[in-house]
Amino acid sequence: MTDSPVSGGRLQSLDALRGFDMLFIMGGGALVEALARAADSPALNAVARQMEHAAWHGFAFFDMIFPLFLFIAGISFPFSLAARQTRGLGTAAIHRRIIRRGVLLIALGLVYNGILQEGPVEVRYPSVLGRIGLAWMLGALIYMHTRTWTRSAVIAAILVGYWLLLALCPAPDGGGAGPYTPEGNLAGYIDRTVLPGKLYLGIHDPEGLLGTVPATATALLGMMAGTWVRLQRRGLTPGRKALGLAVGGATLVAAGWLWHLAFPINKNLWSSSFVCLAGGLSALLFALFYYLIDVTHWWRQTLFLRVIGLNSITIYMAQRIVGFGGIAAFLLGGLVGLLPETWQETGMAAAYLMVSWLFLYFLWRHRIFLKT
């Protein structure tokens, strides 16, 4: 097996899964929505509704994109940590690399949010990349200095502690609103009180400070999954590892839905039930990709996804900086204009996705990757 975790090779499934995740950010979601509007099919309309975030409580497929990326970043860490230790890097040097990566992601998040254009007063300071940087950094530092059972206890303590904190300490300025409402939750109050600049929802930010704590548990869940896949034990075949991932994922999904009865599933709050549900679904997806690609080699044609996955941060930033829409219109607008009017939006969405992918393919062909 060419890319087995036992041999220390790169997991093709992980790059493909990361690419699958980012596909929806780089235009895949917009393409599904445009296709549903053009076809006006009840089934496609139902799928298209999954391409939007839940307004507050609840869960849609698009709510999976962010935690799945963080979970994948967690999976990668045990592999990179082992590689660095094999090369002789000491603990202090690895600590510096972890912190540097976390700070770089926070900085990229500020650039993405427009700090260079809006300045430090008006910019939104919380960001997707900032949360990934902080949560991954904290998770990696915890992982380095704990063993498996201790990590499990830390995850449980984070999730239960966060639940109790929000339940027992509603926002002082919430006007009596419930502790899980936009006005009454403690996380929003902390952001309104502490953070400069603006918040995404005015009174609350989905990537705010306190929510980074349960997001650290998401990163740690990914690291636990990575540890499981790396594990070398007699009788523990890659197929059984995939089964173990699936069983663990299903258990987390069930726990998330049960916890929802007391602590609603909510991406904006990154609630503990959301961590369990999203973490469980992430583990199930990883189990599927790992089994099909790295275990059975049944699904070999993964280049399309791996090209995206190997430059995931690049395409995330490029969506903000590069005018892919204008390029697509310039190169393919005339061709799209030949389609029936009902299908022209779909055609432009497909052209946007194609141009974005070709940009990444050019980088892949020239071995250009943004490393953080």
RAHUMO-V350824 format. One record per residue. N is the residue number from 0. RES is the residue in one small letter. BURIAL is # if it has 9 or more other ideal C-beta (glycine too) atoms within 8 Angstrom, else .. Layout:
N|RES|BURIAL  N|RES|BURIAL
//
This chain:
0|m|.  1|t|.  2|d|#  3|s|#  4|p|#  5|v|.  6|s|.  7|g|.  8|g|.  9|r|.  10|l|#  11|q|#  12|s|#  13|l|#  14|d|#  15|a|#  16|l|#  17|r|#  18|g|#  19|f|#  20|d|#  21|m|#  22|l|#  23|f|#  24|i|#  25|m|#  26|g|#  27|g|#  28|g|#  29|a|#  30|l|#  31|v|#  32|e|#  33|a|#  34|l|#  35|a|#  36|r|#  37|a|#  38|a|.  39|d|.  40|s|.  41|p|.  42|a|.  43|l|#  44|n|#  45|a|.  46|v|#  47|a|#  48|r|.  49|q|#  50|m|#  51|e|.  52|h|.  53|a|#  54|a|.  55|w|.  56|h|.  57|g|#  58|f|.  59|a|#  60|f|.  61|f|#  62|d|#  63|m|#  64|i|#  65|f|#  66|p|#  67|l|#  68|f|#  69|l|#  70|f|#  71|i|#  72|a|#  73|g|#  74|i|#  75|s|#  76|f|#  77|p|#  78|f|#  79|s|.  80|l|#  81|a|#  82|a|#  83|r|#  84|q|#  85|t|.  86|r|.  87|g|.  88|l|.  89|g|.  90|t|.  91|a|.  92|a|#  93|i|#  94|h|#  95|r|.  96|r|#  97|i|#  98|i|#  99|r|.  100|r|#  101|g|#  102|v|#  103|l|#  104|l|#  105|i|#  106|a|.  107|l|#  108|g|#  109|l|#  110|v|#  111|y|#  112|n|#  113|g|#  114|i|#  115|l|.  116|q|.  117|e|.  118|g|.  119|p|.  120|v|.  121|e|.  122|v|#  123|r|#  124|y|#  125|p|#  126|s|#  127|v|#  128|l|#  129|g|#  130|r|#  131|i|#  132|g|#  133|l|#  134|a|#  135|w|#  136|m|#  137|l|#  138|g|#  139|a|#  140|l|#  141|i|#  142|y|#  143|m|#  144|h|.  145|t|.  146|r|.  147|t|.  148|w|.  149|t|.  150|r|#  151|s|#  152|a|.  153|v|#  154|i|#  155|a|.  156|a|.  157|i|#  158|l|#  159|v|#  160|g|.  161|y|#  162|w|#  163|l|.  164|l|#  165|l|#  166|a|.  167|l|.  168|c|.  169|p|#  170|a|#  171|p|.  172|d|.  173|g|#  174|g|.  175|g|.  176|a|#  177|g|.  178|p|#  179|y|#  180|t|#  181|p|#  182|e|#  183|g|#  184|n|#  185|l|#  186|a|#  187|g|#  188|y|#  189|i|#  190|d|#  191|r|#  192|t|.  193|v|.  194|l|#  195|p|.  196|g|#  197|k|.  198|l|#  199|y|#  200|l|#  201|g|.  202|i|.  203|h|#  204|d|#  205|p|#  206|e|#  207|g|#  208|l|#  209|l|#  210|g|#  211|t|#  212|v|#  213|p|#  214|a|#  215|t|#  216|a|#  217|t|#  218|a|#  219|l|#  220|l|#  221|g|#  222|m|#  223|m|#  224|a|#  225|g|#  226|t|#  227|w|#  228|v|#  229|r|#  230|l|.  231|q|.  232|r|.  233|r|.  234|g|.  235|l|.  236|t|.  237|p|#  238|g|.  239|r|#  240|k|#  241|a|#  242|l|#  243|g|#  244|l|#  245|a|#  246|v|.  247|g|#  248|g|#  249|a|#  250|t|#  251|l|#  252|v|#  253|a|#  254|a|#  255|g|#  256|w|#  257|l|.  258|w|#  259|h|#  260|l|.  261|a|.  262|f|#  263|p|#  264|i|#  265|n|#  266|k|#  267|n|#  268|l|#  269|w|#  270|s|#  271|s|#  272|s|#  273|f|#  274|v|#  275|c|#  276|l|#  277|a|#  278|g|#  279|g|#  280|l|#  281|s|#  282|a|#  283|l|#  284|l|#  285|f|#  286|a|#  287|l|#  288|f|#  289|y|#  290|y|#  291|l|#  292|i|#  293|d|#  294|v|#  295|t|.  296|h|.  297|w|.  298|w|.  299|r|.  300|q|.  301|t|#  302|l|.  303|f|#  304|l|#  305|r|#  306|v|#  307|i|#  308|g|#  309|l|#  310|n|#  311|s|#  312|i|#  313|t|#  314|i|#  315|y|#  316|m|#  317|a|#  318|q|#  319|r|.  320|i|.  321|v|.  322|g|.  323|f|#  324|g|.  325|g|.  326|i|#  327|a|#  328|a|#  329|f|.  330|l|.  331|l|#  332|g|#  333|g|.  334|l|.  335|v|#  336|g|.  337|l|.  338|l|#  339|p|.  340|e|.  341|t|.  342|w|#  343|q|#  344|e|#  345|t|#  346|g|#  347|m|#  348|a|#  349|a|#  350|a|#  351|y|#  352|l|#  353|m|#  354|v|#  355|s|#  356|w|#  357|l|.  358|f|#  359|l|#  360|y|#  361|f|.  362|l|#  363|w|#  364|r|.  365|h|.  366|r|.  367|i|.  368|f|.  369|l|.  370|k|.  371|t|.
//
